Amino acid sequence: MRRHISPADWGLESSLPKRGTAQLRQMGLSKRDIEDRCRRNTYEWLLRQYNEELGAFHGFYDARSGEFADAQTANLIAPWQLLAAYDRYDDENLLQMATRCADWLHSNMMESHPMSLVLGGVRDNLKPAQIWTKYTADYVVLNLGIHQRTGNDEYLQRAIQSGRFLLQAQNHDFAPKYDTVREIWMEQGWQSFGRVVCAMLALHDVTNSGQWLKWATLWGHLALDLQAEDGAFYVVHGNYYSSDVAADEIRALLALGEDTGRPEFRDAAIRFADWHLEHQREDGSWWLAIDRWGTRVSDYVGPGDAPNIAIALIAAHQATGNTALLVAATRAFRFSLALQATPDCGDPYLEDDNIRWGFWSWAPYYDYTMSSDQSTHHVRGLWFFLDYFYSLPNGARQELAQAAAAPA
């Protein structure tokens, strides 16, 4: 579970050649339609967001102006879709594109000077003087994913170097970021322990070094201290739940519980997964941000967060067998499909080739942008769902179909 780039990372068999089932149709889903949507997004939308000259994805596309934003941190997770698509379609070109994205990050976003005391850290694109722990953890996972598929040890070494930055953050009271101007570790920020734990456990898998597991466990104890009485994690500036990092928190604690045999980590993950069952919106999504006093920060949803959380709920179902978790995941994927700009959906700007088959960045639309780091969650999430669904015994599939039946 610490590797969540592709269903293949979980050892799931690809369902690509499988036929649709009455159970999927009962849930309002079509196997052929989902596969077609994911393929079209990958080949007809995602590749348009890629700048061949740079070897990197643009930050986003603005339908109002018809302009692409400069390449930035979207390249940390957008290539995960390329890697998952490579696993599914065996298209070597997609793997090469993902590799080039990692190379672009290494040259443009990572602290790489030998004299730097924060070597391996990844800079924020909006505040480049700040080096963020959560971005660095994503960079570790990306490089390990490329190393896993290419065998090129250069990407393993990059992952280890950035892992050392995570260790430095740990040594400075689990700091969420470092300010290169003031030369201080900052206490306030996004305390993304989930991404760090996943990165460290992945390093443990590859290097066979027990130290990475030991260090990941320390972050796990931090998580136990941070969990609120209601089961949620308010980790943004110590007071806000964010759907952006929630999925990583569930996955990380599940994986840590599995690797250490410590039930308190698994129990914390399930408490947070159950919190999401209680707070799921009628349309299958979750609010973008809520403070620890229950106040909704805004009336917007981050659409890509819903399928990402759903992947984590699938992992929680795998650990518990609780069908309610899989029902919530199914509802999230139905929401995800509704956010895709298909040719006949009636959305604005469908005449734009850079919009068709993409997923909107916000719900409601807000700025009419689409970005590759949102698409990656939608498409990978749908592949996780299909491959996991087909791995289940027929009885479990039937139970899910009945519990998650589409509204009449």
C-alpha positions as CSV (number, residue, x, y, z in Angstrom):
1,M,0.0,0.0,0.0
2,R,2.9,2.3,0.4
3,R,3.3,2.2,-3.3
4,H,0.1,3.5,-4.9
5,I,1.1,4.7,-8.3
6,S,-0.6,1.8,-10.1
7,P,-2.9,-1.1,-9.3
8,A,0.1,-3.3,-10.3
9,D,1.9,-2.0,-7.2
10,W,-0.7,-3.8,-5.2
11,G,-0.2,-7.0,-7.2
12,L,-3.6,-6.6,-8.8
13,E,-4.2,-8.2,-12.2
14,S,-5.1,-5.8,-14.9
15,S,-8.8,-6.0,-15.7
16,L,-8.3,-4.4,-19.1
17,P,-9.3,-7.6,-21.1
18,K,-12.2,-8.4,-18.8
19,R,-15.8,-7.9,-19.9
20,G,-18.4,-5.8,-18.1
21,T,-20.7,-7.3,-15.6
22,A,-24.3,-6.9,-14.6
23,Q,-23.0,-5.9,-11.1
24,L,-21.2,-2.9,-12.5
25,R,-24.3,-1.9,-14.5
26,Q,-26.4,-2.1,-11.3
27,M,-24.0,0.5,-9.8
28,G,-24.6,2.7,-12.9
29,L,-21.1,1.9,-14.3
30,S,-20.0,0.6,-17.6
31,K,-16.6,-1.3,-17.9
32,R,-16.3,-0.3,-21.6
33,D,-17.2,3.3,-20.9
34,I,-14.7,3.7,-18.0
35,E,-11.9,2.1,-20.0
36,D,-12.6,4.3,-23.0
37,R,-12.7,7.4,-20.9
38,C,-9.4,6.6,-19.2
39,R,-7.7,5.9,-22.5
40,R,-9.0,9.0,-24.1
41,N,-8.0,11.1,-21.2
42,T,-4.5,9.7,-21.3
43,Y,-3.9,9.8,-25.0
44,E,-6.2,12.7,-26.2
45,W,-6.0,15.1,-23.2
46,L,-3.0,14.3,-21.0
47,L,-0.5,14.3,-23.8
48,R,-1.7,17.7,-24.9
49,Q,-0.6,19.0,-21.5
50,Y,2.9,17.8,-22.0
51,N,5.6,20.1,-23.3
52,E,7.8,18.0,-25.4
53,E,10.6,20.6,-25.5
54,L,10.8,20.8,-21.8
55,G,10.1,17.2,-21.1
56,A,7.5,18.2,-18.5
57,F,3.8,18.9,-18.0
58,H,2.4,22.5,-17.9
59,G,1.1,23.5,-14.5
60,F,-2.5,23.8,-15.8
61,Y,-4.6,24.9,-18.8
62,D,-6.9,27.9,-18.5
63,A,-9.9,27.5,-20.8
64,R,-10.8,31.2,-20.6
65,S,-7.5,32.5,-22.0
66,G,-6.5,29.4,-23.9
67,E,-3.1,29.5,-22.2
68,F,-0.9,26.9,-20.5
69,A,0.8,27.8,-17.2
70,D,4.5,27.2,-16.7
71,A,5.7,23.8,-15.7
72,Q,5.8,23.3,-11.9
73,T,5.1,20.9,-9.0
74,A,2.3,19.2,-10.9
75,N,5.1,17.1,-12.4
76,L,5.6,15.4,-9.0
77,I,2.4,13.3,-9.4
78,A,1.1,13.8,-13.0
79,P,3.7,11.2,-14.2
80,W,2.1,8.6,-11.9
81,Q,-0.7,8.4,-14.5
82,L,1.9,7.8,-17.2
83,L,3.5,5.0,-15.1
84,A,0.1,3.4,-14.4
85,A,-0.8,3.7,-18.1
86,Y,2.6,2.1,-19.0
87,D,1.7,-0.8,-16.7
88,R,-1.7,-1.1,-18.3
89,Y,-0.9,-0.5,-22.0
90,D,2.8,-1.5,-22.1
91,D,3.5,1.7,-24.0
92,E,7.2,2.5,-23.6
93,N,6.7,6.1,-24.8
94,L,4.7,6.8,-21.6
95,L,7.5,5.5,-19.4
96,Q,10.0,7.7,-21.2
97,M,7.8,10.7,-20.7
98,A,7.5,10.0,-17.0
99,T,11.3,9.7,-16.8
100,R,11.8,13.1,-18.5
101,C,9.4,14.7,-16.0
102,A,11.5,13.4,-13.1
103,D,14.6,14.7,-14.9
104,W,13.0,18.1,-15.3
105,L,12.1,18.2,-11.6
106,H,15.7,17.3,-10.7
107,S,17.0,20.2,-12.8
108,N,14.4,22.8,-11.9
109,M,12.6,22.2,-8.6
110,M,15.0,20.2,-6.5
111,E,17.8,21.6,-4.2
112,S,20.8,19.9,-5.9
113,H,23.9,22.0,-5.0
114,P,26.5,19.8,-3.2
115,M,27.0,22.5,-0.5
116,S,23.3,22.8,0.3
117,L,22.3,21.7,3.8
118,V,18.9,20.7,2.5
119,L,20.0,18.7,-0.5
120,G,17.3,16.7,-2.1
121,G,14.4,19.0,-1.0
122,V,11.8,20.1,-3.5
123,R,10.9,23.8,-3.8
124,D,7.4,25.2,-3.8
125,N,6.5,26.8,-7.2
126,L,4.6,29.7,-5.6
127,K,7.1,30.4,-2.9
128,P,10.4,29.1,-4.3
129,A,12.4,30.1,-1.2
130,Q,10.5,27.4,0.7
131,I,11.3,23.7,0.4
132,W,8.4,21.5,1.3
133,T,8.4,18.1,3.0
134,K,5.3,16.9,1.3
135,Y,6.6,17.7,-2.2
136,T,9.9,16.0,-1.4
137,A,8.0,12.8,-0.3
138,D,6.1,12.8,-3.7
139,Y,9.5,13.1,-5.5
140,V,10.8,10.1,-3.6
141,V,7.8,8.0,-4.7
142,L,8.1,9.1,-8.3
143,N,11.8,8.2,-8.5
144,L,11.2,4.9,-6.9
145,G,8.4,4.2,-9.4
146,I,10.7,4.9,-12.3
147,H,13.5,2.9,-10.8
148,Q,11.1,0.0,-10.3
149,R,10.2,0.0,-14.0
150,T,13.6,0.9,-15.6
151,G,16.1,-0.6,-13.2
152,N,18.1,2.6,-13.5
153,D,19.9,3.2,-10.2
154,E,20.3,6.9,-10.7
155,Y,16.6,7.3,-9.8
156,L,17.1,5.2,-6.7
157,Q,20.0,7.4,-5.6
158,R,17.8,10.5,-6.2
159,A,15.1,9.0,-4.0
160,I,17.6,8.2,-1.2
161,Q,19.0,11.7,-1.3
162,S,15.6,13.2,-1.0
163,G,14.8,10.7,1.7
164,R,17.6,12.3,3.7
165,F,15.8,15.6,3.4
166,L,12.8,13.9,5.0
167,L,15.0,12.7,7.8
168,Q,16.3,16.2,8.3
169,A,12.7,17.4,8.6
170,Q,12.1,14.7,11.2
171,N,15.2,15.8,13.1
172,H,13.8,19.3,13.3
173,D,10.5,18.5,15.0
174,F,8.9,17.0,11.9
175,A,9.0,20.3,10.1
176,P,6.7,20.8,7.1
177,K,9.1,23.1,5.2
178,Y,12.4,24.9,5.2
179,D,12.9,28.6,4.4
180,T,16.1,29.1,2.4
181,V,16.1,32.9,2.9
182,R,15.8,32.9,6.7
183,E,17.6,29.5,6.9
184,I,15.2,28.1,9.4
185,W,12.9,25.0,9.6
186,M,9.3,26.2,9.8
187,E,6.8,24.8,12.3
188,Q,3.7,26.0,10.5
189,G,2.5,24.5,7.2
190,W,1.1,21.2,5.8
191,Q,2.1,18.5,8.2
192,S,1.9,15.7,5.6
193,F,3.0,12.8,7.6
194,G,1.2,10.4,5.3
195,R,3.3,11.2,2.3
196,V,6.5,10.9,4.3
197,V,5.5,7.5,5.8
198,C,4.6,6.2,2.3
199,A,8.0,7.4,0.9
200,M,10.0,6.0,3.8
201,L,8.2,2.6,3.7
202,A,8.9,2.5,-0.1
203,L,12.6,3.2,0.6
204,H,12.5,0.4,3.2
205,D,11.1,-2.0,0.6
206,V,13.8,-1.1,-2.0
207,T,16.9,-0.8,0.2
208,N,16.0,-3.5,2.8
209,S,17.3,-1.0,5.4
210,G,15.4,-1.3,8.7
211,Q,16.3,2.3,9.4
212,W,13.7,3.6,7.0
213,L,11.0,1.5,8.8
214,K,12.3,2.9,12.2
215,W,12.0,6.4,10.9
216,A,8.6,5.9,9.3
217,T,7.4,4.6,12.7
218,L,8.4,7.8,14.4
219,W,6.2,9.7,11.9
220,G,3.5,7.2,12.7
221,H,3.7,8.1,16.4
222,L,3.5,11.8,15.4
223,A,0.3,10.9,13.6
224,L,-1.2,9.2,16.6
225,D,-0.5,12.4,18.6
226,L,-2.2,14.5,15.9
227,Q,-5.4,12.5,15.5
228,A,-8.3,14.4,16.9
229,E,-11.0,12.9,19.1
230,D,-13.4,12.7,16.1
231,G,-10.9,10.6,14.2
232,A,-9.8,13.3,11.7
233,F,-6.5,14.9,11.1
234,Y,-6.3,18.7,11.1
235,V,-2.8,18.9,9.8
236,V,-2.8,22.2,7.8
237,H,-1.4,24.8,10.2
238,G,-2.6,22.6,13.1
239,N,-6.3,23.4,12.6
240,Y,-7.6,22.4,9.2
241,Y,-8.6,19.1,7.6
242,S,-7.6,19.1,3.9
243,S,-8.9,16.6,1.4
244,D,-5.6,17.1,-0.5
245,V,-3.6,15.0,2.0
246,A,-6.3,12.8,3.6
247,A,-5.8,9.8,1.3
248,D,-2.1,9.6,2.1
249,E,-2.8,9.6,5.8
250,I,-5.1,6.6,5.6
251,R,-2.8,4.6,3.3
252,A,0.3,5.4,5.3
253,L,-1.1,4.2,8.6
254,L,-2.5,1.1,7.1
255,A,0.9,0.2,5.6
256,L,2.7,1.1,8.8
257,G,0.4,-1.1,10.8
258,E,1.0,-4.0,8.4
259,D,4.8,-3.6,8.4
260,T,5.2,-3.1,12.1
261,G,2.4,-5.4,13.4
262,R,1.3,-2.5,15.6
263,P,-2.6,-2.4,15.7
264,E,-2.7,1.2,16.8
265,F,-1.6,2.4,13.4
266,R,-4.2,0.4,11.6
267,D,-6.9,1.4,14.1
268,A,-6.0,5.1,13.5
269,A,-6.3,4.6,9.7
270,I,-9.7,3.0,10.1
271,R,-11.0,5.7,12.4
272,F,-10.1,8.3,9.7
273,A,-11.6,6.2,7.0
274,D,-14.8,6.0,9.0
275,W,-14.7,9.7,9.4
276,H,-14.9,10.0,5.7
277,L,-17.9,7.8,5.6
278,E,-19.6,10.2,8.0
279,H,-18.6,13.3,6.1
280,Q,-19.1,12.2,2.5
281,R,-21.3,14.6,0.6
282,E,-24.5,13.4,-1.2
283,D,-22.7,13.6,-4.6
284,G,-19.9,11.3,-3.4
285,S,-17.2,14.0,-2.8
286,W,-15.7,15.7,0.3
287,W,-15.4,19.3,1.1
288,L,-11.9,20.7,0.4
289,A,-11.2,22.1,3.9
290,I,-12.9,22.0,7.3
291,D,-11.5,23.4,10.5
292,R,-11.3,21.4,13.7
293,W,-14.4,23.2,15.1
294,G,-16.5,21.9,12.2
295,T,-16.6,25.0,10.1
296,R,-16.5,24.5,6.3
297,V,-13.8,26.8,4.9
298,S,-15.3,27.2,1.5
299,D,-18.1,25.8,-0.8
300,Y,-15.6,24.2,-3.2
301,V,-14.5,20.6,-3.7
302,G,-11.2,19.5,-5.1
303,P,-12.5,16.9,-7.6
304,G,-9.2,15.0,-7.9
305,D,-9.2,14.5,-4.1
306,A,-12.4,12.3,-4.2
307,P,-10.9,9.5,-6.3
308,N,-7.6,9.7,-4.4
309,I,-9.5,9.3,-1.1
310,A,-11.4,6.5,-2.7
311,I,-8.2,4.6,-3.5
312,A,-7.4,4.8,0.2
313,L,-10.9,3.6,1.1
314,I,-10.3,0.6,-1.2
315,A,-7.1,-0.1,0.8
316,A,-9.1,0.2,4.0
317,H,-11.7,-2.3,2.6
318,Q,-8.8,-4.6,1.8
319,A,-7.7,-4.5,5.4
320,T,-11.2,-4.8,7.0
321,G,-13.7,-6.2,4.6
322,N,-16.2,-3.5,5.5
323,T,-18.4,-3.1,2.5
324,A,-19.4,0.4,3.5
325,L,-15.9,1.6,2.7
326,L,-16.2,0.2,-0.8
327,V,-19.6,1.7,-1.3
328,A,-18.2,5.1,-0.4
329,A,-15.4,4.6,-2.9
330,T,-17.9,3.7,-5.6
331,R,-19.9,6.8,-4.9
332,A,-16.7,8.9,-5.2
333,F,-15.8,7.3,-8.5
334,R,-19.3,8.1,-9.9
335,F,-18.7,11.7,-8.8
336,S,-15.3,11.6,-10.6
337,L,-16.9,10.5,-13.8
338,A,-19.3,13.4,-13.7
339,L,-16.4,15.8,-13.6
340,Q,-15.0,14.7,-16.9
341,A,-15.6,16.9,-19.9
342,T,-16.9,14.3,-22.4
343,P,-18.0,15.6,-25.8
344,D,-21.8,15.3,-25.1
345,C,-21.8,16.4,-21.4
346,G,-22.9,20.0,-22.0
347,D,-19.9,21.5,-20.2
348,P,-18.5,24.9,-21.4
349,Y,-15.5,25.1,-23.7
350,L,-16.0,21.6,-25.2
351,E,-14.9,23.0,-28.6
352,D,-11.4,23.3,-27.1
353,D,-9.2,20.3,-27.8
354,N,-7.3,21.0,-24.6
355,I,-10.6,20.6,-22.6
356,R,-12.3,17.5,-24.1
357,W,-11.7,14.4,-22.0
358,G,-10.1,16.3,-19.2
359,F,-11.3,16.7,-15.6
360,W,-12.2,20.1,-14.1
361,S,-9.9,21.3,-11.4
362,W,-12.7,22.6,-9.1
363,A,-16.4,22.0,-8.4
364,P,-18.0,24.4,-9.1
365,Y,-15.8,25.4,-12.0
366,Y,-14.2,28.5,-10.3
367,D,-11.4,29.4,-12.9
368,Y,-12.2,26.9,-15.6
369,T,-8.8,25.2,-15.4
370,M,-7.7,21.6,-15.8
371,S,-4.4,20.2,-14.6
372,S,-2.5,17.0,-15.0
373,D,-2.0,16.5,-11.2
374,Q,-5.8,16.2,-10.9
375,S,-6.2,13.9,-13.9
376,T,-3.7,11.5,-12.4
377,H,-6.1,10.8,-9.4
378,H,-9.2,10.3,-11.5
379,V,-7.7,7.9,-14.1
380,R,-5.5,5.9,-11.7
381,G,-8.4,5.8,-9.2
382,L,-10.8,4.3,-11.8
383,W,-8.1,1.7,-12.8
384,F,-7.6,0.8,-9.1
385,F,-11.4,0.4,-8.7
386,L,-11.8,-1.8,-11.8
387,D,-8.8,-4.0,-11.0
388,Y,-9.8,-4.4,-7.3
389,F,-13.5,-5.0,-8.2
390,Y,-12.5,-7.9,-10.5
391,S,-10.2,-9.4,-7.9
392,L,-13.1,-9.8,-5.5
393,P,-15.1,-13.0,-5.1
394,N,-18.4,-13.0,-6.9
395,G,-20.3,-12.9,-3.6
396,A,-18.4,-9.7,-2.5
397,R,-19.1,-8.1,-5.9
398,Q,-22.8,-8.9,-5.6
399,E,-22.9,-7.5,-2.1
400,L,-21.3,-4.3,-3.3
401,A,-23.6,-4.0,-6.3
402,Q,-26.6,-4.2,-4.1
403,A,-25.3,-1.7,-1.5
404,A,-24.0,0.8,-4.0
405,A,-26.8,0.5,-6.6
406,A,-27.2,3.7,-8.7
407,P,-30.1,5.9,-7.8
408,A,-33.2,5.2,-9.9
